[in-house]
Amino acid sequence: MTSAIHRPGWVPLAGHQLHLTGVYFDAVRIEGLRGELVAEQLIEATDDDAGPIVCEAARGRWVYFLLPPGTVHAYDWPLGVQQFGGRGEHTVTYIGIPALDGNTWPLRWYSAPTATAPHVVPEVLARALGVSPSGTSR
C-alpha cells in the first residue's frame, strides 16, 4: 500500500535545491543500474513505501538513498557504495533535492518521502546490499 506523498520542509516547492548532508538526512549513493536495481528492490520490499530516493538523469545516473541524519556511519557499506553524513566527516557534501513535481531536471524522485517513510530505513537498505549493522557482510 502506498502512503500519501508529503513534502518535508527540506523539499523545495519548485526546481531543485542543494542540502548539506547530516542535517536533514544522511545519504548513500550508488551508481547507475546497480543503484536503480537496489531502489526497485527496496520499493518492492516496502510495498511502495521505501522513503526518499533521488535519481540523477545525467552523468553516472547516481541514485541517492536518504537516511535519517546520523545513521550512515553505523554500517560498513560495500565497495562502490558511497556514504555521506555530517558527523566525523572532513569534507562537506551537498545533495540535490528535487521538488515533488514540475521541472526538476536533472533530478527526479525514484521514491518520494511519505508521512510513514520520511527516510529510507538504513537496516532495509543494508540488508538489500548484504551488510549487517555491525558492518560485517552476510
Phi and psi in degrees as GROMACS dihedral restraints (atoms count N, CA, C in turn):
[ dihedral_restraints ]
;  ai    aj    ak    al  type     phi  dphi    fc
    3     4     5     6     1   -86.2    20    10
    4     5     6     7     1   129.4    20    10
    6     7     8     9     1   -80.3    20    10
    7     8     9    10     1   157.5    20    10
    9    10    11    12     1   -66.5    20    10
   10    11    12    13     1   135.5    20    10
   12    13    14    15     1   -69.1    20    10
   13    14    15    16     1   138.1    20    10
   15    16    17    18     1  -131.2    20    10
   16    17    18    19     1   161.8    20    10
   18    19    20    21     1  -108.7    20    10
   19    20    21    22     1   102.9    20    10
   21    22    23    24     1   -62.8    20    10
   22    23    24    25     1   160.7    20    10
   24    25    26    27     1   -60.2    20    10
   25    26    27    28     1   -23.3    20    10
   27    28    29    30     1   -85.0    20    10
   28    29    30    31     1    -4.4    20    10
   30    31    32    33     1   -92.5    20    10
   31    32    33    34     1   123.2    20    10
   33    34    35    36     1   -68.2    20    10
   34    35    36    37     1   157.6    20    10
   36    37    38    39     1   -73.2    20    10
   37    38    39    40     1   -30.9    20    10
   39    40    41    42     1  -147.8    20    10
   40    41    42    43     1   155.6    20    10
   42    43    44    45     1    64.9    20    10
   43    44    45    46     1  -134.9    20    10
   45    46    47    48     1  -147.3    20    10
   46    47    48    49     1   163.1    20    10
   48    49    50    51     1  -146.6    20    10
   49    50    51    52     1   143.6    20    10
   51    52    53    54     1   -84.5    20    10
   52    53    54    55     1   139.7    20    10
   54    55    56    57     1  -132.3    20    10
   55    56    57    58     1   139.7    20    10
   57    58    59    60     1   -69.9    20    10
   58    59    60    61     1   130.5    20    10
   60    61    62    63     1   -69.7    20    10
   61    62    63    64     1   152.8    20    10
   63    64    65    66     1    90.7    20    10
   64    65    66    67     1    -8.6    20    10
   66    67    68    69     1   -97.1    20    10
   67    68    69    70     1   -66.6    20    10
   69    70    71    72     1   -95.1    20    10
   70    71    72    73     1   -22.2    20    10
   72    73    74    75     1  -164.1    20    10
   73    74    75    76     1   157.6    20    10
   75    76    77    78     1  -100.0    20    10
   76    77    78    79     1   168.0    20    10
   78    79    80    81     1  -140.0    20    10
   79    80    81    82     1   145.2    20    10
   81    82    83    84     1  -116.2    20    10
   82    83    84    85     1   132.5    20    10
   84    85    86    87     1  -120.8    20    10
   85    86    87    88     1   130.6    20    10
   87    88    89    90     1  -130.2    20    10
   88    89    90    91     1   136.6    20    10
   90    91    92    93     1   -82.3    20    10
   91    92    93    94     1   139.9    20    10
   93    94    95    96     1    53.3    20    10
   94    95    96    97     1  -136.0    20    10
   96    97    98    99     1   -59.1    20    10
   97    98    99   100     1   -38.8    20    10
   99   100   101   102     1   -59.6    20    10
  100   101   102   103     1   -45.2    20    10
  102   103   104   105     1   -62.5    20    10
  103   104   105   106     1   -41.0    20    10
  105   106   107   108     1   -66.1    20    10
  106   107   108   109     1   -38.4    20    10
  108   109   110   111     1   -66.6    20    10
  109   110   111   112     1   -40.4    20    10
  111   112   113   114     1   -64.5    20    10
  112   113   114   115     1   -41.8    20    10
  114   115   116   117     1   -59.5    20    10
  115   116   117   118     1   -45.9    20    10
  117   118   119   120     1   -61.6    20    10
  118   119   120   121     1   -40.8    20    10
  120   121   122   123     1   -62.4    20    10
  121   122   123   124     1   -43.1    20    10
  123   124   125   126     1   -65.3    20    10
  124   125   126   127     1   -43.2    20    10
  126   127   128   129     1   -61.3    20    10
  127   128   129   130     1   -42.3    20    10
  129   130   131   132     1   -67.5    20    10
  130   131   132   133     1   -42.7    20    10
  132   133   134   135     1   -67.0    20    10
  133   134   135   136     1   -24.3    20    10
  135   136   137   138     1  -106.4    20    10
  136   137   138   139     1    14.4    20    10
  138   139   140   141     1    54.7    20    10
  139   140   141   142     1    49.7    20    10
  141   142   143   144     1    66.9    20    10
  142   143   144   145     1    25.1    20    10
  144   145   146   147     1  -132.7    20    10
  145   146   147   148     1    56.8    20    10
  147   148   149   150     1   -79.6    20    10
  148   149   150   151     1   -18.0    20    10
  150   151   152   153     1    95.8    20    10
  151   152   153   154     1  -175.0    20    10
  153   154   155   156     1   -75.1    20    10
  154   155   156   157     1   120.5    20    10
  156   157   158   159     1  -131.4    20    10
  157   158   159   160     1   121.4    20    10
  159   160   161   162     1  -109.0    20    10
  160   161   162   163     1   139.6    20    10
  162   163   164   165     1  -123.1    20    10
  163   164   165   166     1   136.7    20    10
  165   166   167   168     1   -88.9    20    10
  166   167   168   169     1   139.0    20    10
  168   169   170   171     1   -91.1    20    10
  169   170   171   172     1   -11.3    20    10
  171   172   173   174     1  -117.1    20    10
  172   173   174   175     1   173.7    20    10
  174   175   176   177     1    53.3    20    10
  175   176   177   178     1  -121.4    20    10
  177   178   179   180     1   -82.5    20    10
  178   179   180   181     1     3.4    20    10
  180   181   182   183     1    52.8    20    10
  181   182   183   184     1    47.9    20    10
  183   184   185   186     1   -62.0    20    10
  184   185   186   187     1   145.0    20    10
  186   187   188   189     1  -117.4    20    10
  187   188   189   190     1   126.9    20    10
  189   190   191   192     1  -110.0    20    10
  190   191   192   193     1   125.0    20    10
  192   193   194   195     1  -103.1    20    10
  193   194   195   196     1   118.1    20    10
  195   196   197   198     1   -95.1    20    10
  196   197   198   199     1   111.3    20    10
  198   199   200   201     1   -99.6    20    10
  199   200   201   202     1   163.9    20    10
  201   202   203   204     1   -58.7    20    10
  202   203   204   205     1   145.5    20    10
  204   205   206   207     1   -59.8    20    10
  205   206   207   208     1   140.3    20    10
  207   208   209   210     1    84.2    20    10
  208   209   210   211     1     8.6    20    10
  210   211   212   213     1  -109.1    20    10
  211   212   213   214     1   -17.9    20    10
  213   214   215   216     1   -65.7    20    10
  214   215   216   217     1   -31.3    20    10
  216   217   218   219     1   -82.2    20    10
  217   218   219   220     1     0.8    20    10
  219   220   221   222     1   -80.4    20    10
  220   221   222   223     1    -2.5    20    10
  222   223   224   225     1  -128.3    20    10
  223   224   225   226     1   150.7    20    10
  225   226   227   228     1  -100.8    20    10
  226   227   228   229     1    87.4    20    10
  228   229   230   231     1   -65.6    20    10
  229   230   231   232     1   146.5    20    10
  231   232   233   234     1   -69.8    20    10
  232   233   234   235     1   166.9    20    10
  234   235   236   237     1   -53.4    20    10
  235   236   237   238     1   135.4    20    10
  237   238   239   240     1    91.0    20    10
  238   239   240   241     1    -6.7    20    10
  240   241   242   243     1  -106.5    20    10
  241   242   243   244     1   120.4    20    10
  243   244   245   246     1   -99.9    20    10
  244   245   246   247     1   143.9    20    10
  246   247   248   249     1  -119.7    20    10
  247   248   249   250     1   141.0    20    10
  249   250   251   252     1  -134.6    20    10
  250   251   252   253     1   121.7    20    10
  252   253   254   255     1  -150.9    20    10
  253   254   255   256     1   163.6    20    10
  255   256   257   258     1   -88.5    20    10
  256   257   258   259     1   -14.0    20    10
  258   259   260   261     1   -96.2    20    10
  259   260   261   262     1   126.3    20    10
  261   262   263   264     1    74.8    20    10
  262   263   264   265     1    12.3    20    10
  264   265   266   267     1   -93.1    20    10
  265   266   267   268     1   145.6    20    10
  267   268   269   270     1   -94.2    20    10
  268   269   270   271     1   -10.0    20    10
  270   271   272   273     1  -119.5    20    10
  271   272   273   274     1   156.8    20    10
  273   274   275   276     1  -103.6    20    10
  274   275   276   277     1   130.7    20    10
  276   277   278   279     1  -125.7    20    10
  277   278   279   280     1   131.4    20    10
  279   280   281   282     1  -110.6    20    10
  280   281   282   283     1   141.6    20    10
  282   283   284   285     1  -117.9    20    10
  283   284   285   286     1   135.3    20    10
  285   286   287   288     1   -76.4    20    10
  286   287   288   289     1   130.2    20    10
  288   289   290   291     1  -118.4    20    10
  289   290   291   292     1   122.4    20    10
  291   292   293   294     1   -83.5    20    10
  292   293   294   295     1   159.2    20    10
  294   295   296   297     1   -67.2    20    10
  295   296   297   298     1   166.2    20    10
  297   298   299   300     1   -73.9    20    10
  298   299   300   301     1   -20.7    20    10
  300   301   302   303     1  -153.6    20    10
  301   302   303   304     1   174.1    20    10
  303   304   305   306     1    89.5    20    10
  304   305   306   307     1  -168.3    20    10
  306   307   308   309     1   -79.5    20    10
  307   308   309   310     1   109.2    20    10
  309   310   311   312     1  -121.9    20    10
  310   311   312   313     1    12.1    20    10
  312   313   314   315     1   -55.3    20    10
  313   314   315   316     1   137.0    20    10
  315   316   317   318     1   -95.9    20    10
  316   317   318   319     1    19.3    20    10
  318   319   320   321     1  -110.1    20    10
  319   320   321   322     1   151.8    20    10
  321   322   323   324     1  -153.5    20    10
  322   323   324   325     1   159.1    20    10
  324   325   326   327     1   -83.2    20    10
  325   326   327   328     1   125.6    20    10
  327   328   329   330     1   -83.8    20    10
  328   329   330   331     1   -36.9    20    10
  330   331   332   333     1  -148.5    20    10
  331   332   333   334     1   123.5    20    10
  333   334   335   336     1   -86.2    20    10
  334   335   336   337     1   157.4    20    10
  336   337   338   339     1   -67.8    20    10
  337   338   339   340     1   148.8    20    10
  339   340   341   342     1  -130.2    20    10
  340   341   342   343     1   170.1    20    10
  342   343   344   345     1   -63.4    20    10
  343   344   345   346     1   -33.1    20    10
  345   346   347   348     1   -89.4    20    10
  346   347   348   349     1   -14.9    20    10
  348   349   350   351     1  -138.0    20    10
  349   350   351   352     1    72.0    20    10
  351   352   353   354     1   -71.6    20    10
  352   353   354   355     1   -16.2    20    10
  354   355   356   357     1  -141.8    20    10
  355   356   357   358     1   160.7    20    10
  357   358   359   360     1   -71.8    20    10
  358   359   360   361     1   136.9    20    10
  360   361   362   363     1   -76.4    20    10
  361   362   363   364     1   118.4    20    10
  363   364   365   366     1   -56.9    20    10
  364   365   366   367     1   -38.6    20    10
  366   367   368   369     1   -62.8    20    10
  367   368   369   370     1   -38.3    20    10
  369   370   371   372     1   -68.6    20    10
  370   371   372   373     1   -42.9    20    10
  372   373   374   375     1   -64.4    20    10
  373   374   375   376     1   -43.6    20    10
  375   376   377   378     1   -61.0    20    10
  376   377   378   379     1   -43.1    20    10
  378   379   380   381     1   -61.2    20    10
  379   380   381   382     1   -41.5    20    10
  381   382   383   384     1   -63.2    20    10
  382   383   384   385     1   -26.9    20    10
  384   385   386   387     1   -99.0    20    10
  385   386   387   388     1     3.4    20    10
  387   388   389   390     1    74.4    20    10
  388   389   390   391     1    32.3    20    10
  390   391   392   393     1  -121.2    20    10
  391   392   393   394     1   140.1    20    10
  393   394   395   396     1   -99.3    20    10
  394   395   396   397     1   160.9    20    10
  396   397   398   399     1   -56.7    20    10
  397   398   399   400     1   -29.4    20    10
  399   400   401   402     1   -74.6    20    10
  400   401   402   403     1    -8.0    20    10
  402   403   404   405     1    94.9    20    10
  403   404   405   406     1     2.8    20    10
  405   406   407   408     1   -95.1    20    10
  406   407   408   409     1   138.9    20    10
  408   409   410   411     1   -70.0    20    10
  409   410   411   412     1   148.5    20    10
